[in-house]
Amino acid sequence: MDRGILHCDCNSFFASAEILSRPELKGKPVAVAGDPDSRHGIVLAASIEAKRFGIKTTDTVYLARKKCPDVVFLAPHHGLYSEISKKINKIYLEYTDLVDPFSVDESFIDLTGTTRYLNGEFVEIADELRKRIREEIGITISVGASFNRCFAKLASDMKKPDATTYIPRERVEEIVWPLPVSDMLFIGKSTTKVLNEIGIFTIGDLARYDREKLIARFGKHGGSMWDYANGNDQEEVHSYYEKREVKSVSNGFTFPRDLTSMDEIKSGVNSLADTVSSRLREKGLLAYTVSVQIKDKEFHTIQRQKPLSVPTHLQKEIADVAMELIRENWTGEVPIRLITVGVSELVSESDAGQQMSLFDDDSSINREKQEKIESAMDSIRKKLGKNSISFGLDQSKRRAD
């Protein structure tokens, strides 16, 4: 018997969550932006009404306002989103413990072993979940149902908002194969471009292509893409309660405009490293390796990493190494479109304690000061929200708008 996997995706989640706390905005175009007061702030989410005006994620505040002068901008409240996400997952957990959050607004659910799935109520459960989330939480979700994670995710994207889409194994060639190859999980713009260059435009084209040629061109990822296109995704849905070992932490962002100067790049790296370091401290971990990935506007990608003699969880140290890698490997000839900052080779703070003694006196003093600064920032964020304070460039280096 095939597995019964659901992918539940909250519609316009950040905007929907904000409207829950401000019901007077229901039915109005609403956009959540990283910095609503700046014309260069970035839209993180748009309500269904805002999307009707063409407003989309990564639009600048300036562009979104041009598209819809009446759009209401709100600052993000990540604590609120986390709280609502937990309530939604609590409803999913009434059906099975195999609930695997994919992000704050998405979860995979494996119903294979449940009595109702064995009784053939697969799609009915998906519809029931949509109804319950809408009535009990106050937001809508789209649900994809299929026999593996990849196609369940694909299905949830096919109809929005508040819809269920079912892809059974016997209808894969009919439903899935005609879709653009870019619709499939883990195939981004740069990979799509290369696939198009070798004559692969649809998921069916990918499924019928020679697997070994894909591996020769893309490495291990080529084999995985072929497997996914042919319905061979065997990745399991983990239990919500399963403790998982964290092997790496990263944060990336595709910028709404190309970056050409080191000041712009440093500002982006500072923000990305800040998120990475906060996650490390939250989990009580330190990293021995810092990595950076940059992708230019022509979709060329550079990936580099550097091992550290002493592990760290400090934003400044992670950002400094990331900038060092960029300066050494980016020529500056083609503007940067995307940056990802990551860390790996993780160890617990307790296990790494002895390594700290390797610092010389001056380094220890400087590191202690930085620890105090970043710990203070963590405390402020716990009280006032994650976006209440952040790293940036020296004000003297900023250009006026």
N, C-alpha and C positions, 0 to 999 in steps of 0.2 A: 504494500500500500504506500502511495506517495505521502510525503509529509504534508502537514497543513500549516503553512506559515502566513502570518499577517504582518503587514507593515503599516503602522498607524502614524499618520503625519498630520500634525496640527496645522490648520490653515491660517496663514498670516499671524503666526503665534505671538510675536512681541506686540504687534498692534492690537490683536484681539485681547491679550492680557491687560494692556493699558486701558482699553475701552471698558473692560470688566470693572475696573476701579473708578472709571469716570463714565458712567452710563449716559451722561448727557451728550457724549460724543458718538453714540451709536448711530450709524447711518451716514456719518460724515467722513470725508477723506482724511485719514490720519496716517502720519508717517513717524516712525521712531528713528531718531538720528543721533549719532555719537556726540555731536555738538550742534544742537538745534539753533544756537545763536550765531553760528558762523556760517557764512555763505559757502565755505569750503567743507563744512561738516558732511558726513556721509550717511545716507539713508540705510538703516539696518533692516527695516521691515516696513511694509506698507499695507494698509487695510485693503479689503476688497474694493471699497469705493475709491481709494486712492489709485489702485492698480488700473481702474477703468480710465483714468486720465493718462495712463502710460508711465506712472511713477514706479520705479523698480529699485531693488537692492543695488547699492553702490552708486546710485545717482547722488550728485551733490545736492545740498540744500537749495543752492541757487537754481540748479536745473529743475528740481522737483517743484519749486515755487513757480517757475516759468510754465511748467506743464499744468499746474493747478494753483492759481493764486490763493484759493481758499483753503489749501491744505493746512491741517493743524499739526505742528511739529511737537513731539514730546521727547524728553530725555529717557534713555533706557533705565529700567529698574530690574537688574538681574536677580535680585533676591525674590522679587515677586514672581518672575518667570520660573525660578527653581521651585518655589512653593506650589505653584499651579501644576507644574510638571509632576511633582510627587503625588498630588491628589489624583491626577490622571492615571499614573502608573498603579496607584492603589486600586483603581477600578479594574485595570487589566489583571491585576494579581488575584482577583476573585475568580478568574477562570483557570489560571495555571501559574506556577511559579517561574515558568520559562518565559520571562519578560526581560528583554535585553535592550536597554536604552541605547539608541544610536547617537542621539544628541538630546538637548534639553526639550525638543519638541517632536522627537521621533522615537518609536520603539518597535522592535520586532517581537512577535509573540508566536510561540510554537504550540499549536493545539493538538498535535498528532496523537498524544496519548489520552486525550480527554474523551469522556463518554459521548459528549455531544458531537465531537468530530467523527467518532466511529459510527454515530447514528446519522451522519450525512448532513449535519447542520452547520457546515463550515461558513458559507456565505451569510447565513442567517445570523451567526454570531458577529460577523463583521458589521452587519446592519444594526444589530442590537448595541454594539459598542458605540457606533456613531450616534445613535439616539440617546444613549446614556450620557455620553460626554456633553452633548448639546444641552440636555435638560439638567444634568446635575452640576456641570462645571460652567456652562454658558458660552463655550466656544465650539467650533465645528472641526471635524477631522475628516481626512480622506483616507480610505483604507484600501490597500492592495492585498489581494489574496492569491497565493500560488503555492507551488510545491518546493520552492527554495527561496532564500533570502533575496537573491539578485532580482528575480522576476516579481517578487512581492513588492520590492522597492520600486521597480519599474511601473508596476500596475498602479501604485498609489499616486504616481505623478500624472497618470493619463487622464483622470477626471477630477477636477477641483471646482469649487469647494464642496464639502459634505457629500462624498460619493464613495461607492464601493466598486472596485474593478477586479474581476476574477480572471486569472490566466491558468487554465488547466493544461496539463501536459499535452493533451491531444490537439490543443489549439495554438501551440507555440508558433508554428510556421505561419499560421493565419494572422495572429495578433501581433507577435513580437518581431518576426523577421522583416516585415516591411518598414519598421521604424528606423529613423536615422541612427547610425552607430553611436553618435554623441549622447543618445538618450540612456545608454547603458551605464551602470554603476562603475565608477573608477576610470571612465574614459573622458578626459578633459579636452580642452581646445587644442593643445599642442599635439596630443595623441591622435585626435580626430583629423587634424591637418595632414599628418603623416599617413594615416590610413587612407584618406581620400587620394593622396598622391599615388598609392599603389592600387587604386581601383576599388577600395572598400568604402561604400557609402551607407549601406544599411546593415542592420544586425544580421540579416540573412547572408549578406556578402561575407561578413566576418565568419559566420558559422560554416560556410562552404569553402573558406580559404584553407590553404595548406597549413596545418598547425606548426610543422617544423620550420617553415619559412617565417612564420610569425615569431617564433622563439629566436630564430637567427637575427631578426630585425629588432625585437623589443626585449629579448631576454626572457626571464621567468614570467614577466608581466604578459608577454605575448601568448604564452600557453594558458594563462589564467583568463585572458580575454576570450580566447577560443572556447574554453570550457564553459564560461558564463553564457556565451551566445548559444551554445548547444544544450543549455539546461543542466550542466553538470556541476553546478555550485553545491558543494556538500557542507558548507560552513554551518556549524551548529548555532542554535540560539541558546545562550547561556542563561542560567538561573539568575534572577534578580538579586538573590542573596549570596551568590558566589563571589568570593573574594578573589580579585585578579591581580596578578603581579604587574606593576607598572614598569615597562621596559624603556620607555622614552616619553618625552614631553615636547610638543612643538606647537607653534602658532604661526599661521601664514595669512597673508592678505593680498588680494588683487586690488591694486590702487585704481581709483577712478580716472586718474590721468598719469601719464608716464613720468617717472622720476629721472631727472637729469643731473641734479647737483648732489654733492655729498651731504649738504645740510638737510635736504629733503630725505635722503636715504637714511641718514642718522636718526632723524625724527621718527621714521617708520620703524627702524630697528629698535630704538629705545622703547617704543610702545609694545612691540612684539616680545622683546626680552623681558619686559615688565610682567606680562601675562605668564610667560614661561616660569620666571623666578617665583612668582606668587603661587603657582601650582606646585612647584617643588616644595616650598616652605609649608604649604597646606598639607602635603602628604608626608612631611618629615624626611625629605630626600635631598641628596646632593648629586651633582653630575660630574663625571670625569671627562666627558667629551662634549664639545659645542659644535654644532653643524649649522650651515646656512645654505639655502637654495635661492637662487635668483633666476628669474625668467624675464627675458627682454621682450619688447613689443613684437619681435619677429619669432617669438616662441622658442628661442634657443635657451637651454637650461644649463646652469652651472651649479654643481653641488660640491661643497667642500666641507671638511671637518677638521678639527684640531683637538688632540688630547691635552688634558691639563695635568700638571704635576700634582695639584691639590684640588679636590672636588669643591664645587661651589653651588650655592643657590642664590647668589646675589645678581641683581639686575645689571649692575654696572660691569661686573666681570664678564657676564654672558654677552652683553652688548658690545663691550670692547673687543672681545675675540671675534664676534660676528662681523664687526666693522673691519677688523684686521683682515679677515678672509675675503671680504668684498673688495677692499682696496688692492689686495694682492692678485685678484682674479678677474675683476671687471675692468675692461679697457675704457669704458665711458663713451664708446663710439655709438652704441645703441641704447636708448633709454630703457629703464627697468619698469616692468609691468607688475611683477609679483615678487615678494620676498617671504621666505619662511625661515624662522629661527627655531632651532631645536636643540635638545640635549639628550644624551644617552649614557650608557655605562653608569647606571644609577646605583647608589648605595644609601643605606639609611644613615641618618645623622649620628646615631649612636655608634654604628660600625666605623664611621669615618672619623671619629673623635680624635684618634691618635695622630691622624695625618695633619691635623691643624697645627701641631707643634713644629712642623717643617717650615713654617713662615719665619722670616727674620723679624726682628723687633719692629722696624719701621712698617713693614707690610702688615704685621699684626695690629698695629695701632690704626692704620688706615682702614683695614678690614673691619675692625671693631666699630669704627665710626659709621661705615657704610651699613653694617648690620643694624645699628641703632636707627639710622634713617629709614631703612626699608621695613624694619619691624614697626616703627611708628606709622608708616604708611599703611601697613597691614591692619593696624588697630583702627585707623581712621576709616578705612574701607569697611570694616566690620560694622562700624557704627553708622556710617553715612552712605554706604553703597560702594560698589566696585569702581564706579566712574567719578567718585568724589575727588580723587587726586591722582595725578599721573606724572610720568617723566616727560620732558620735552627739551627743546633747544634753549640755550641761553637767550634771554629776551633781546640782547644786543645783536644777535645774529638773525633775528627774524626780520623779514621784509614786510613793509606795510602793504595792505591790500590796495 
